[in-house]
């Protein structure tokens, strides 16, 4: 095939990359949002 002037031949996506470290805990602190249980939105 032939590439002509102005023709796009590639594409690039720039995205932020962050490193993180998992920290295992025995329990989670209470939050107002988390009181309703798994998947609860509090909108009912």
C-alpha positions as YAML, in Angstrom:
chain: A
units: angstrom
residues:
- id: 1
  name: UNK
  ca: [0.00, 0.00, 0.00]
- id: 2
  name: UNK
  ca: [1.00, 3.60, -0.42]
- id: 3
  name: UNK
  ca: [1.19, 6.32, 2.27]
- id: 4
  name: UNK
  ca: [0.37, 9.78, 1.02]
- id: 5
  name: UNK
  ca: [1.10, 13.18, 2.58]
- id: 6
  name: UNK
  ca: [-1.25, 14.00, 5.48]
- id: 7
  name: UNK
  ca: [-2.42, 10.40, 5.90]
- id: 8
  name: UNK
  ca: [-2.56, 9.00, 9.43]
- id: 9
  name: UNK
  ca: [-0.53, 5.84, 9.91]
- id: 10
  name: UNK
  ca: [-0.45, 5.43, 13.70]
- id: 11
  name: UNK
  ca: [-2.27, 6.36, 16.88]
- id: 12
  name: UNK
  ca: [-1.04, 6.99, 20.43]
- id: 13
  name: UNK
  ca: [-2.83, 7.27, 23.78]
- id: 14
  name: UNK
  ca: [-1.07, 8.93, 26.72]
- id: 15
  name: UNK
  ca: [-2.23, 7.81, 30.14]
- id: 16
  name: UNK
  ca: [-1.01, 8.42, 33.67]
- id: 17
  name: UNK
  ca: [0.65, 5.37, 35.24]
- id: 18
  name: UNK
  ca: [0.77, 5.02, 39.01]
- id: 19
  name: UNK
  ca: [2.40, 2.39, 41.20]
- id: 20
  name: UNK
  ca: [0.78, 1.23, 44.41]
- id: 21
  name: UNK
  ca: [1.41, -1.25, 47.19]
- id: 22
  name: UNK
  ca: [-1.31, -3.50, 48.65]
- id: 23
  name: UNK
  ca: [-1.66, -3.39, 52.42]
- id: 24
  name: UNK
  ca: [-3.49, -6.26, 54.11]
- id: 25
  name: UNK
  ca: [-5.64, -5.23, 57.10]
- id: 26
  name: UNK
  ca: [-7.68, -7.26, 59.57]
- id: 27
  name: UNK
  ca: [-10.68, -4.86, 59.52]
- id: 28
  name: UNK
  ca: [-11.93, -1.69, 57.85]
- id: 29
  name: UNK
  ca: [-13.00, 1.49, 59.61]
- id: 30
  name: UNK
  ca: [-16.70, 2.41, 59.66]
- id: 31
  name: UNK
  ca: [-17.97, 4.99, 57.16]
- id: 32
  name: UNK
  ca: [-21.36, 6.63, 56.70]
- id: 33
  name: UNK
  ca: [-21.54, 5.38, 53.12]
- id: 34
  name: UNK
  ca: [-20.53, 1.81, 54.03]
- id: 35
  name: UNK
  ca: [-23.20, 1.22, 56.69]
- id: 36
  name: UNK
  ca: [-25.83, 0.01, 54.17]
- id: 37
  name: UNK
  ca: [-23.93, -3.09, 53.09]
- id: 38
  name: UNK
  ca: [-22.48, -4.31, 49.80]
- id: 39
  name: UNK
  ca: [-23.92, -2.45, 46.78]
- id: 40
  name: UNK
  ca: [-26.14, -0.18, 48.88]
- id: 41
  name: UNK
  ca: [-26.52, 3.36, 47.52]
- id: 42
  name: UNK
  ca: [-28.70, 4.79, 50.29]
- id: 43
  name: UNK
  ca: [-31.14, 6.23, 47.72]
- id: 44
  name: UNK
  ca: [-34.14, 4.08, 48.71]
...
